[in-house]
Amino acid sequence: MKIEYPADYNPILEYWEKIQRGGIPVCRKTYEWYKYLTYRIENPIPEMHYSSKRANHVLEFAENYCCISTGKYAGKPVVLELWEKAHLAAVFGFVDDNGYRTCRQSILIVGKKNGKSLLASVVGLYTLLADGEKGPQIYSAATKRDQAKIIWQESVRMIRKSPSLAKRCKPHVGDISSEAYNNGVYKPLASDTGTIDGLNVHCALLDEIHQWKNGQELFDMLADGVSARLQPLIYVTSTAGTVRQDIYDAKYEESGNIINGLFDDEGYKDLRVFPFIYELDERKEWPQKNCWIKANPNLGITKTWEYLEGKVNNALKNPAHVKNLVCKEFNIRETSSEAWLTFEQLNNTATFDLNILKPRYGIGGCDLSSTTDLTNATVIFMVPDNPNVYVLQMYWIPEDLLERKVREDKIPYDLWAQQGLLRTCPGNRVHYKYVKEWFEEIQNENDIFLYKCGYDSWSATYFVEDMKNTFGAVVMEPIIQGKKTLSSPMKSLGADLEKKKVVYNNNPILKWCLTNTSVDIDKNDNIQPSKGNLGTKRIDGLAGLLDAYVCLENNLEEYQSMI
């Protein structure tokens, strides 16, 4: 029997009503987003008003023509849950005054085993066959071909289970063709194959972007490829992950900025990006059974309570499993399993204005590189009647190595240089005179005088003498790099980071260094930083900050009397 929704059916309003009544627990981001969508349904604007006809069309396509391809329900028609209906209705139901879809990017972050692949496959097939586009080009994209094929293969299986779809499109070895129907094509696409130039994208399906390394480049190419279409769609689905400062973090933080600015006249705005974030509100909620559904809207359907309860109980017995659990099941961003701090502990998006704080005295720290590492200089400072420790940093990398390091390490040093967070030095190594000159800039341009400056006691002699000649011998304080010296300050720094007392201007390089930091622990629970086995990743920003923290801890009473 063919499913047809009434003309006035609106799953967004139905979903919002149940959220408000408390019948469906959701996180703050989901709550604010659906509050906004409901507001926009009731208060349309030329760029965004709701069409039940357009919304219901995609729902009817999914439930009339798409079939489940695997598991005990294989071969049976798709039955959308309310949250899935609301999601698809939002993506496809809002249009502008010209009748073109408002949403150009949909970002769905949800715990694993919640039906992401099914939704993405429905979207891929709908945009191929039923979106009213002539000659649509649909791509399931990732940085690796195996990843790119996951959604595409799910779509192939759907076609083979559905006679209606099979009449209109034909799966081949490397694509799905609807040439006879509307001259369309649907392909898996990976950047490691070198075949991503010259695209004319109607819809790009980006799956599990938390695994992507150097993903911004691929995303940008796909975004450029939609420019010729009138209502293109980039459809992102993912769980959280451990790859930091790449495309996942960029999209997650963009989503957060959009949600935070929905009802703020001065807030960040982008009508074309629709964020759907399902996560725990706080990491500490993970043992609380009534909170699990916040990150798992399909809990009890495609994901069983027994499965998740088993994972949680295992983590309660073995704390080593907690990080993977909260990351994959509850969408709490995490660093690698060897990391010193969780991402929640180290992340601080607060910023500051020197003109308001007007600090007079700072404490420096530095980490001088070999030819392959970053060089870091740090100044921390405090101000009266304020518990925070504020951080200024600069980084350097040899100019001759910049392009190679970006290409090989897949770290955006070039972007950081453009943002003024990192500087290049002529040749193939960093001359330490640039570090000294930066400390002088901080003093001359910001009126912050160095009270102390910590440095590795093995640092280059000429650098130390140059600093002493510039700032005074009493300012320079050698720091022995070992657990005896570093353990207590590192523990203090970790505690202050977790309390959000360390305000580092949301510096992405320092944040990256902090996520890369492991700890070496002895039998007495003394610690010192370690790179672990992270290869090309760096902890230099943490090293410079920690040297400054050693000086702060050693001289805290006197320093506080000066400020």
Secondary structure as the mmCIF struct_conf table of DSSP 4:
data_model
#
loop_
_struct_conf.conf_type_id
_struct_conf.id
_struct_conf.beg_label_comp_id
_struct_conf.beg_label_asym_id
_struct_conf.beg_label_seq_id
_struct_conf.end_label_comp_id
_struct_conf.end_label_asym_id
_struct_conf.end_label_seq_id
TURN_TY1_P TURN_TY1_P1 ALA A 7 ASP A 8
HELX_RH_AL_P HELX_RH_AL_P1 PRO A 11 GLN A 20
TURN_TY1_P TURN_TY1_P2 ARG A 21 GLY A 22
BEND BEND1 GLY A 23 ILE A 24
HELX_RH_AL_P HELX_RH_AL_P2 ARG A 28 GLU A 42
BEND BEND2 ASN A 43 ASN A 43
STRN STRN1 ILE A 45 ILE A 45
TURN_TY1_P TURN_TY1_P3 PRO A 46 GLU A 47
STRN STRN2 MET A 48 MET A 48
STRN STRN3 HIS A 49 TYR A 50
HELX_RH_AL_P HELX_RH_AL_P3 SER A 52 TYR A 65
STRN STRN4 CYS A 67 CYS A 67
BEND BEND3 THR A 70 GLY A 71
TURN_TY1_P TURN_TY1_P4 LYS A 72 GLY A 75
BEND BEND4 LYS A 76 LYS A 76
STRN STRN5 PRO A 77 PRO A 77
HELX_LH_PP_P HELX_LH_PP_P1 VAL A 78 VAL A 78
HELX_RH_AL_P HELX_RH_AL_P4 LEU A 82 GLY A 93
STRN STRN6 PHE A 94 VAL A 95
TURN_TY1_P TURN_TY1_P5 ASP A 97 ASN A 98
BEND BEND5 GLY A 99 GLY A 99
STRN STRN7 ARG A 101 ARG A 101
BEND BEND6 THR A 102 THR A 102
BEND BEND7 ARG A 104 ARG A 104
STRN STRN8 GLN A 105 ILE A 109
TURN_TY1_P TURN_TY1_P6 LYS A 112 LYS A 113
BEND BEND8 ASN A 114 GLY A 115
HELX_RH_AL_P HELX_RH_AL_P5 LYS A 116 LEU A 129
TURN_TY1_P TURN_TY1_P7 ALA A 130 ALA A 130
BEND BEND9 ASP A 131 ASP A 131
BEND BEND10 LYS A 134 GLY A 135
STRN STRN9 GLN A 137 ALA A 142
BEND BEND11 THR A 143 LYS A 144
HELX_RH_AL_P HELX_RH_AL_P6 ARG A 145 LYS A 161
HELX_RH_AL_P HELX_RH_AL_P7 PRO A 163 ARG A 168
STRN STRN10 LYS A 170 PRO A 171
BEND BEND12 VAL A 173 GLY A 174
STRN STRN11 ILE A 176 SER A 178
HELX_RH_AL_P HELX_RH_AL_P8 GLU A 179 ASN A 182
BEND BEND13 ASN A 183 ASN A 183
STRN STRN12 GLY A 184 ALA A 190
HELX_RH_3T_P HELX_RH_3T_P1 SER A 191 THR A 193
TURN_TY1_P TURN_TY1_P8 GLY A 194 GLY A 194
BEND BEND14 ASP A 197 GLY A 198
BEND BEND15 HIS A 202 HIS A 202
STRN STRN13 CYS A 203 ASP A 207
HELX_RH_3T_P HELX_RH_3T_P2 ILE A 209 GLN A 211
BEND BEND16 LYS A 213 ASN A 214
HELX_RH_AL_P HELX_RH_AL_P9 GLY A 215 GLY A 225
TURN_TY1_P TURN_TY1_P9 VAL A 226 ALA A 228
BEND BEND17 LEU A 230 GLN A 231
STRN STRN14 LEU A 233 SER A 238
BEND BEND18 THR A 242 THR A 242
BEND BEND19 GLN A 245 ASP A 246
HELX_RH_AL_P HELX_RH_AL_P10 ILE A 247 ASN A 260
TURN_TY1_P TURN_TY1_P10 GLY A 261 PHE A 263
TURN_TY1_P TURN_TY1_P11 ASP A 265 GLU A 266
BEND BEND20 GLY A 267 GLY A 267
TURN_TY1_P TURN_TY1_P12 LEU A 271 ARG A 272
STRN STRN15 VAL A 273 ILE A 277
BEND BEND21 ASP A 281 GLU A 282
HELX_RH_3T_P HELX_RH_3T_P3 ARG A 283 GLU A 285
TURN_TY1_P TURN_TY1_P13 TRP A 286 PRO A 287
HELX_RH_3T_P HELX_RH_3T_P4 LYS A 289 LYS A 294
TURN_TY1_P TURN_TY1_P14 ALA A 295 ALA A 295
TURN_TY1_P TURN_TY1_P15 PRO A 297 ASN A 298
STRN STRN16 LEU A 299 LEU A 299
TURN_TY1_P TURN_TY1_P16 GLY A 300 THR A 302
STRN STRN17 LYS A 303 LYS A 303
HELX_RH_AL_P HELX_RH_AL_P11 TRP A 305 LYS A 317
HELX_RH_3T_P HELX_RH_3T_P5 PRO A 319 HIS A 321
HELX_RH_AL_P HELX_RH_AL_P12 VAL A 322 LYS A 328
TURN_TY1_P TURN_TY1_P17 GLU A 329 PHE A 330
TURN_TY1_P TURN_TY1_P18 SER A 337 GLU A 338
STRN STRN18 ALA A 339 ALA A 339
BEND BEND22 TRP A 340 LEU A 341
HELX_RH_AL_P HELX_RH_AL_P13 PHE A 343 LEU A 346
HELX_RH_AL_P HELX_RH_AL_P14 LEU A 354 LEU A 357
STRN STRN19 TYR A 361 ASP A 367
BEND BEND23 THR A 371 ASP A 373
STRN STRN20 THR A 375 PHE A 381
TURN_TY1_P TURN_TY1_P19 PRO A 384 ASP A 385
STRN STRN21 VAL A 389 PRO A 398
HELX_RH_3T_P HELX_RH_3T_P6 GLU A 399 LEU A 401
HELX_RH_AL_P HELX_RH_AL_P15 LEU A 402 ASP A 409
HELX_RH_AL_P HELX_RH_AL_P16 TYR A 413 GLN A 418
TURN_TY1_P TURN_TY1_P20 GLN A 419 GLY A 420
BEND BEND24 LEU A 421 LEU A 421
STRN STRN22 LEU A 422 CYS A 425
BEND BEND25 PRO A 426 ARG A 429
TURN_TY1_P TURN_TY1_P21 TYR A 432 TYR A 432
HELX_RH_AL_P HELX_RH_AL_P17 LYS A 433 ASN A 446
STRN STRN23 PHE A 449 ASP A 456
TURN_TY1_P TURN_TY1_P22 SER A 457 TRP A 458
BEND BEND26 SER A 459 SER A 459
HELX_RH_AL_P HELX_RH_AL_P18 THR A 461 PHE A 471
TURN_TY1_P TURN_TY1_P23 ALA A 473 VAL A 475
STRN STRN24 MET A 476 ILE A 479
BEND BEND27 GLY A 482 GLY A 482
HELX_RH_AL_P HELX_RH_AL_P19 LYS A 483 GLU A 498
TURN_TY1_P TURN_TY1_P24 LYS A 499 LYS A 500
STRN STRN25 VAL A 502 VAL A 503
TURN_TY1_P TURN_TY1_P25 ASN A 505 ASN A 506
HELX_RH_AL_P HELX_RH_AL_P20 PRO A 508 ASN A 516
STRN STRN26 SER A 518 ILE A 521
TURN_TY1_P TURN_TY1_P26 LYS A 523 ASN A 524
STRN STRN27 ILE A 527 SER A 530
TURN_TY1_P TURN_TY1_P27 GLY A 532 ASN A 533
TURN_TY1_P TURN_TY1_P28 GLY A 535 THR A 536
HELX_RH_AL_P HELX_RH_AL_P21 ASP A 540 ASN A 554
TURN_TY1_P TURN_TY1_P29 ASN A 555 ASN A 555
HELX_RH_AL_P HELX_RH_AL_P22 LEU A 556 MET A 562
#
